[in-house]
Amino acid sequence: GSLGFNSTVYAIIPQADGKILVGGIFTIYNGVTENRIIRLNSDGSKDVTFVTGTEFNNNVLEIAQQADGKILVGGQFTTYNGTTENRIIRLNSDGSKDATFVTGTGFNNNIIYGIVPQADGKILVGGDFTTYNGVTENRIIRLNSDGSKDATFVTGTGFNYNVLEIALQADGKILVGGDFATYNGVTENRIIRLNSNGSKEATFVTGTGFNNTVWTIAQQADGKILVGGSFSTYKGVTENRIIRLNSDGSKDGTFVTGTGFNNNVLEIALQADGKILVGGSFTAYNGATEIRIIRLNSDGSKDATFATGTGFNSGVWAIAPQADGKILVGGNFSTYKGNSESAYLIKLHTEQSLSTTSFDAANVFVVYPNPVQNVLHLQATNFINIKGVQIIDLQGKIVLEETNDTINVSNLSKGLYIVKIATEKGTFTKKFIKE
């Protein structure tokens, strides 16, 4: 159907007001052109107060919101709304460019993967770049809030390869993960902790580090550090694509993962209750089928209350738990549990929030065009999955059954009909006229 996004979602940022910033490769949402960024209302409809013009000419891979509500966006783009903006921009909360953030010629090549605003207004940026505003900066930089380079953050020759993740600790120290094998000329395999001045933080001892890419780092409140990626060893010991480290870089033996994941971990997100959401391209965890998403307990065991059935049909890149207990998931999947009403972005309901979920039925679906001649479209406004659709005439007879959000009604006689939509949240009915 024509619902939702037409391509991959890489970034999901739930705002404090319940609105949701979404970035990625997509160029369409609900049939309308939306080039790689959109803000949604909490019901999934487009937030029309976020005005972005022609938007981005290339992929958005990272969105970060500052405490003041301004929005940092990074990726592969070189223009925003028709104006040159090389791979980073700061937007005001209405979608307009924040002209106080001056980036000059910006970043020279490829990709921004990580943006982390600090509490002091400074901004950490990581990626695949080798210059910023014409000056050599190898794959990491800290900017002042006006976009100028923060000269107090000294990185020497920087990283020799991609920075994919930056995680700021509460103490101001900075965890960096990626594909790199050296930092400032010294071997550092795919993870390092920096002091706030850019120097290596020596108490975080990683030995030979990881043998393959680190994609995601999540810090627990107790100071322990979850790391996910493509790796199969840490310090020479088998650790399949996930590990929890103590704050000194040693393995946390209380986090038991068995044989781990059989393919990449791309995202780790922590819930407020300490449970751990993991997404990626994997199809098994510790020998059991787990298709691209799983929730773990804090000891590494599977949380059986989080039932994902056949899971996602392609990779999960972004997971954002909301304050209400629901979970936003984005990626390049087009189905969840076999249902195609959830392409690229879905809101999952967890056991804590199911009992309190209430929808205003009148606003869950839009049926258009109405009156209709040939094809009737059902548009969900609430990240909701369609299980079945019936079209019923005024005599109560079912004249058409469908499982899709687009229904060919060209063979129906003219008149008034009821469309009955079955979903996991109950059944909704709408009336329409066939011309």
C-alpha positions in Angstrom: 0.0 0.0 0.0 0.9 3.7 0.0 1.0 4.0 3.8 4.0 5.3 5.6 7.5 5.6 4.3 8.9 4.4 1.0 12.4 3.7 2.2 14.7 3.2 5.2 14.4 5.1 8.5 17.8 5.6 10.2 16.9 8.1 12.9 14.0 8.5 15.4 13.9 11.2 18.0 10.9 11.4 20.3 10.5 15.0 21.5 9.4 15.9 25.0 6.1 17.2 23.5 5.2 13.8 22.1 6.1 14.7 18.5 8.6 12.5 16.7 11.5 13.5 14.4 12.3 10.9 11.7 15.2 10.9 9.3 16.5 8.5 6.7 16.6 7.6 3.0 12.8 8.0 2.4 11.4 10.5 -0.1 7.7 9.9 0.6 5.4 9.6 3.6 1.7 8.7 3.2 1.9 9.4 -0.5 3.4 12.9 -0.1 7.0 14.0 -0.9 9.0 14.3 2.3 12.7 14.2 1.5 14.6 12.4 4.2 13.1 14.3 7.2 9.7 14.7 8.7 8.2 15.4 12.1 5.2 13.4 13.1 2.5 14.1 15.6 2.1 11.4 18.2 -0.7 9.7 16.2 1.6 9.4 13.1 0.2 12.2 11.1 2.5 14.8 9.6 3.3 17.8 11.9 2.6 20.7 9.5 4.2 23.2 11.8 7.6 21.7 10.9 8.3 23.4 7.5 11.2 22.0 5.6 10.7 23.1 2.0 12.4 20.8 -0.5 14.3 19.3 2.4 17.5 17.3 1.9 19.1 16.1 -1.4 20.7 13.0 0.1 20.4 10.7 3.1 19.9 11.8 6.7 21.7 9.4 9.1 21.6 11.2 12.4 19.3 13.7 14.2 20.0 15.1 17.7 17.9 17.6 19.6 19.5 20.2 21.8 18.1 21.1 25.2 16.8 24.4 23.7 14.8 22.5 21.1 17.0 23.2 18.1 17.6 20.2 15.9 21.0 19.0 14.6 20.9 16.9 11.4 23.8 15.0 9.8 24.2 12.7 6.9 25.3 12.6 3.3 23.3 15.6 2.0 24.9 18.7 0.4 21.8 20.9 0.3 18.8 21.7 2.5 15.8 23.4 0.9 17.9 24.3 -2.1 20.8 25.9 -0.2 24.3 24.3 0.1 24.7 22.7 3.5 27.5 20.1 3.6 26.5 17.2 5.7 25.4 19.1 8.8 22.9 21.7 9.6 21.0 23.0 12.7 17.3 23.7 12.3 15.1 25.8 14.5 12.1 23.9 16.0 9.9 25.1 13.1 12.2 23.5 10.5 13.9 26.7 9.3 17.7 26.9 9.1 19.3 28.2 12.3 21.6 30.9 10.8 23.6 31.3 14.1 25.2 27.9 13.4 27.8 28.7 10.7 29.6 25.7 9.2 31.4 27.3 6.2 32.1 24.6 3.6 31.0 22.0 6.2 32.3 18.5 6.0 34.2 17.4 2.9 33.1 13.9 2.2 30.8 11.1 2.6 28.9 10.8 5.9 28.1 12.2 9.4 27.1 9.2 11.6 27.2 10.7 15.1 26.1 14.0 16.6 26.0 14.5 20.4 25.2 17.9 21.9 26.9 18.5 25.2 25.3 20.2 28.2 27.6 23.2 27.7 26.3 23.8 24.2 29.3 22.3 22.4 28.6 19.5 19.8 30.6 16.3 19.2 30.5 15.1 15.6 31.8 11.9 14.2 31.8 10.2 10.8 33.8 9.5 7.7 35.0 13.1 7.0 38.6 14.2 6.8 38.1 18.0 6.7 35.7 20.6 8.2 35.5 24.0 6.7 38.6 23.3 4.7 40.8 22.2 7.7 41.9 18.6 8.3 39.8 16.9 11.0 40.0 13.2 10.8 36.6 11.7 11.6 35.9 13.5 14.9 35.5 17.1 15.9 33.9 19.2 18.6 32.1 22.3 17.5 31.2 25.4 19.5 27.5 26.2 19.5 28.1 28.7 16.7 29.5 26.0 14.4 33.2 27.0 14.8 35.8 24.4 15.8 36.3 24.0 19.5 40.1 24.2 19.7 40.2 22.9 23.3 39.3 19.4 21.9 42.6 18.2 20.5 42.5 15.0 18.4 46.0 15.0 16.7 45.8 12.9 13.6 42.3 11.7 14.7 40.9 8.3 13.6 42.1 6.4 10.5 38.7 5.1 9.6 34.9 5.7 10.3 33.5 6.9 13.6 30.0 5.3 13.7 29.0 6.1 17.3 29.7 8.7 20.0 28.3 8.3 23.5 28.8 11.0 26.1 29.2 9.8 29.7 27.7 11.7 32.6 31.3 12.5 33.8 32.0 14.3 30.4 34.2 11.4 29.1 33.4 10.4 25.6 33.0 6.8 24.2 33.7 6.4 20.5 33.1 3.4 18.4 33.4 2.5 14.7 35.6 0.9 12.1 38.9 2.6 13.1 42.1 0.8 14.1 44.1 3.8 15.3 43.6 7.1 17.1 46.2 9.8 16.9 48.7 7.2 15.5 48.2 4.7 18.3 46.4 1.3 17.9 42.8 1.5 19.2 40.6 -1.2 17.7 37.1 0.0 17.1 36.5 1.5 20.6 38.2 4.1 22.7 37.3 6.5 25.6 38.4 10.1 25.3 38.8 12.7 28.0 36.8 15.9 27.4 40.0 17.5 25.9 40.3 14.8 23.2 43.1 12.8 24.8 42.9 9.1 25.3 41.4 8.2 28.7 43.8 5.6 29.9 41.7 3.9 32.6 39.5 2.3 29.9 41.7 -0.6 28.9 40.5 -2.5 25.7 43.6 -4.6 24.9 43.3 -5.8 21.3 39.8 -4.4 21.2 37.2 -5.6 18.7 37.9 -7.6 15.5 35.2 -5.9 13.6 32.9 -2.9 13.5 31.3 -1.3 16.6 27.9 0.1 15.5 26.2 1.0 18.7 27.1 1.9 22.3 24.6 2.3 25.2 25.5 3.3 28.7 23.6 2.0 31.7 22.9 4.2 34.7 25.3 2.1 36.7 28.3 3.0 34.5 28.4 -0.3 32.6 28.6 0.0 28.8 26.7 -2.1 26.2 28.5 -2.5 22.9 27.0 -4.0 19.7 28.3 -4.4 16.2 29.7 -6.9 13.6 32.5 -8.1 15.9 33.0 -11.8 16.9 35.8 -11.2 19.4 36.8 -8.7 22.1 40.4 -8.9 23.5 40.8 -12.1 21.5 37.8 -13.9 23.2 34.7 -14.8 21.3 31.9 -12.3 21.9 29.3 -12.5 19.1 28.1 -9.0 18.3 27.2 -7.9 21.8 29.0 -7.5 25.1 28.7 -5.5 28.3 31.8 -3.8 29.6 32.6 -2.5 33.0 33.7 1.1 33.1 37.4 0.0 33.1 36.9 -1.8 29.7 36.9 -5.3 31.2 34.1 -7.7 30.2 31.1 -7.7 32.6 30.7 -11.5 33.3 27.2 -11.0 34.8 25.9 -10.3 31.3 25.6 -13.7 29.8 24.9 -13.9 26.0 25.7 -17.6 25.2 26.5 -17.8 21.5 25.3 -14.3 21.1 23.9 -13.0 17.8 24.4 -14.6 14.3 24.6 -11.3 12.5 25.1 -7.6 13.0 23.7 -5.7 16.0 23.0 -2.2 14.7 21.1 -0.6 17.7 20.9 -1.0 21.4 18.4 1.1 23.4 17.8 1.0 27.1 14.4 1.2 28.6 13.8 3.1 31.9 13.2 -0.3 33.7 16.7 -1.5 32.7 15.6 -3.9 30.0 17.7 -3.8 26.8 16.2 -3.5 23.3 18.5 -4.8 20.6 17.9 -4.5 16.8 19.9 -5.4 13.7 20.2 -7.8 10.9 20.4 -11.0 13.1 18.0 -13.9 12.9 19.2 -15.8 16.0 20.3 -15.1 19.6 22.0 -17.8 21.7 20.8 -20.4 19.3 17.1 -19.4 19.2 15.3 -17.7 16.4 15.0 -13.9 17.0 14.4 -12.0 13.9 16.0 -8.6 13.9 14.7 -7.5 17.3 14.8 -8.8 20.8 14.4 -7.5 24.4 17.0 -8.7 26.9 16.8 -8.7 30.7 19.7 -7.0 32.4 21.5 -10.3 32.8 21.5 -10.9 29.0 18.7 -13.5 29.0 15.8 -13.1 26.6 12.8 -11.2 28.0 10.0 -13.6 27.0 7.3 -11.1 27.7 8.3 -9.2 24.5 6.8 -11.4 21.8 7.9 -10.5 18.3 6.7 -13.5 16.4 8.3 -13.6 12.9 9.9 -10.2 13.6 11.1 -7.9 10.8 11.8 -9.0 7.3 14.9 -6.7 7.0 17.3 -4.7 9.2 16.4 -2.6 12.3 18.5 0.6 12.5 16.8 2.7 15.1 14.9 1.9 18.3 13.4 4.7 20.5 11.5 3.8 23.7 8.9 6.5 24.4 7.9 7.7 27.9 4.6 5.9 27.6 6.2 2.5 27.3 5.6 2.2 23.6 8.6 1.6 21.4 9.3 3.2 18.0 11.3 1.0 15.6 12.8 2.1 12.3 14.9 0.4 9.6 14.7 -0.9 6.1 12.1 -3.6 6.8 8.8 -3.6 5.0 6.9 -6.1 7.2 6.6 -6.9 11.0 5.1 -10.3 11.9 4.3 -10.6 8.2 2.1 -7.5 8.1 3.0 -4.9 5.5 1.2 -2.0 7.2 4.4 -1.3 9.1 7.0 -0.5 6.5 10.2 1.3 7.7 8.6 2.7 10.9 6.4 1.0 13.5 5.2 1.7 17.0 5.2 -1.4 19.1 3.1 -1.7 22.2 4.6 -3.5 25.2 2.8 -5.3 27.9 3.1 -2.4 30.3 1.2 0.0 28.0 -1.3 -2.4 26.3 -3.8 -2.2 29.1 -3.9 1.6 29.1 -3.9 2.0 25.3 -7.0 3.9 24.2 -7.6 5.2 20.7 -10.1 7.7 19.5 -11.7 5.3 16.9 -13.0 8.2 14.8 -9.5 9.4 14.1 -7.6 6.1 13.6 -8.4 5.7 9.9 -8.9 8.1 7.0 -10.8 6.6 4.0 -10.2 8.3 0.7 -11.2 9.3 -1.9 -14.8 9.6 -0.7 -16.9 9.4 -2.9 -14.8 6.8 -4.7 -14.9 5.4 -8.3 -12.2 2.8 -8.5 -9.6 2.5 -5.7 -10.4 3.1 -2.0 -7.4 3.9 0.3 -7.3 3.4 4.0 -4.8 5.5 5.8 -4.0 4.6 9.4 -3.1 7.7 11.5 -1.9 5.7 14.5 0.9 3.3 13.5 -1.7 0.6 13.5 -1.7 -2.8 11.8 -4.6 -3.9 9.5 -5.5 -7.5 9.9 -8.4 -7.6 7.5 -10.9 -5.4 5.7 -14.5 -6.1 4.8 -16.8 -4.0 2.6 -20.5 -4.4 3.7 -23.5 -3.2 1.8 -26.6 -1.6 3.5 -28.3 -5.1 3.7 -25.3 -6.2 5.9 -23.9 -8.5 3.2 -20.1 -8.7 2.8 -19.4 -7.8 -0.8 -15.6 -7.6 -0.7 -12.8 -8.8 1.6 -9.2 -7.6 1.5 -6.1 -7.6 3.7 -4.6 -4.5 2.1 -4.9 -0.7 2.6 -5.8 -0.2 -1.1 -9.1 -1.8 -2.3 -10.4 -2.0 -5.8 -14.1 -1.1 -5.6 -14.6 -0.5 -9.4 -17.0 -3.5 -9.7 -19.3 -2.4 -6.8 -22.7 -0.9 -7.6 -23.2 2.7 -6.9 -24.3 3.6 -3.4 -23.4 3.8 0.3 -21.2 1.1 1.9 -19.5 0.4 5.2 -15.8 -0.5 5.4 -15.0 -2.6 8.5 -11.3 -2.6 9.4 -10.0 -5.3 11.8 -6.8 -4.4 13.7 -4.9 -5.6 16.7 -6.5 -2.6 18.5 -10.1 -3.6 17.7 -12.4 -3.1 14.7 -13.2 0.2 13.2 -15.9 1.1 10.7 -16.2 4.0 8.2 -18.8 4.8 5.6 -18.1 5.6 2.0 -20.0 6.3 -1.2 -19.3 4.4 -4.4 -20.0 6.6 -7.5 
